[in-house]
Amino acid sequence: MLKALRGDDLADFDVVVLGAGPGGYVAAIRAAQLGLKTAIIERDSVGGVCLNWGCIPSKSLLRNAEVVNLVNNAEEFGITFENLTYDFSKAISRSREVVDKLTSGVQYLLKKNQVELIEGTGKLTGPHELEIMENSRKITSENIIIATGARQRDIDSMPIDHHVVLNSRDALNMSEIPDDITIIGAGATGVEFAHIYRSYGAKVTLVEMMDRIIPNEDSEISESLKKSFTEREIDIRVGVAVKSIQASNGTALVTLIAKEEEHLITSNKVLVAVGVQPNTDKIGLEKVGITTNNGFISISENMETNVSGVYAIGDVTGKMLLAHVASAQAVTAVEYIAGLNPAPLDYQLMPRAIYCEPQVASFGMTEAQAKDNGIETQIGKFPFSASGKAIALGHTEGIVKLVIDPEIGEILGAHMIGPEVTELLAELSMTKLLEGTTTELGWLVHPHPTISETLKEAALDSTNEAIHI
């Protein structure tokens, strides 16, 4: 609910948002839509890391990789040519053009909704007050939403020099493909860049401390991606730790430890894609007395901190480091402020998407997690090798795997690897939201031939009624 300042003071704004990433700008626009006088403070470019140096430019490069792979396999479609050349610098330039277009769009939306965009570094000086550090401007607000995001964590054993040893932002600016590159971390960022660089012909070594790549995904999906990457001659090292990285004369020496034995890798470049830390330093949290946990801001289900009238959303909360989660938290916080009583977010059901080739998409419990929690399940699967559309496209790797409550057919989790599976998440998420079951999903007539038919068949497979397998 809207909270008044103490005494008879009149605040400058109803809502001030600190940070204009996918959480911040969504919060500002939604607040303005609800009739709240709103401002947003941003020291860099609107859109945050996701739009400027993460989700969007990387997806642009992944599209380039898709085109390169299609061209390289053109003979399969009866198309041949000579003297094929690649210019990765143009791929980088195109990605920046995409970013510029979208950041301009966000600026337009803020202006259209009469949100005041304040350029500068904001710092809390009280539960209802911020200061712009560059000009000492004081701003008061009945409610403050912290959306300052996160950045790559500094790790002593992996010093980044931004020339040989890179972070993801450096990689998105690198205009030439290295001859060989070692990527530390096989989560979403690591496997996406591994796919990009291998598509352009680089020798790629992918290093992961856990016992499998994309370790947060279902083990069967991880194994399927490992098989695909191995066939493409990506060198995968799992269950290993990085002892040190030493850069000298344009070359990096990476020392790995596996089972107390050291292994050395030499590469032209090293991309460090592990670990983040919240941007909670130097924003005045200690001045206000806001509680944190390992640096991340602690929040209630309505995104409010322990200090009344101060909220936090997005990566700075450490809940899930995903742009769409930040946006969902933004709407929840603002609608709570406006007194609309939004439903609590279920983080376990938040969709997750990885855009390498083949794509990976999921939500909910894995089969192993269900077993660990003593939950009985049925599994429904359908391989893309049996999909007419996938065969026609020439992309038959992967499966759809549904984890299902055997009593009522409720979808507990969905785990997919294959062509455009990230686009299939919406249907499954809607089925879950509307309390649908595999009965409805299997009964629903899907258009033929489409990739979406795999969902119907996987649902039917859970009760041994699949038609096409």
Secondary structure, 3 states (H helix, E strand, C coil): CCCCCCCCCCCCEEEEEECCCCCHHHHHHHHHHCCCCEEEEECCCCCHHHHHHCHHHHHHHHHHHHHHHHHHCHHHHCCCCCCCCCCHHHHHHHHHHHHHHHHHHHHHHHHHCCCEEEECCEEEEECCEEEECCCCEEEEEEEEEECCCEEECCCCCCCCCCCCEECHHHHCCCCCCCCEEEEECCCHHHHHHHHHHHHCCCEEEEEECCCCCCCCCCHHHHHHHHHHHHHCCCEEEECCEEEEEEEECCEEEEEEEECCEEEEEEECEEEECCCEEECCCCCCHHHHCCCEECCEECCCCCCECCCCCEEECHHHHCCCCCHHHHHHHHHHHHHHHCCCCCCCCCHHHCCEEECCCCEEEEEECCHHHHHHCCCCCEEEEEEHHHCHHHHHHCCCCCEEEEEECCCCCEEEEEEEEECCHHHHHHHHHHHHHCCCEHHHHHHCCCCCCCCCHHHHHHHHHCCCCCCCC
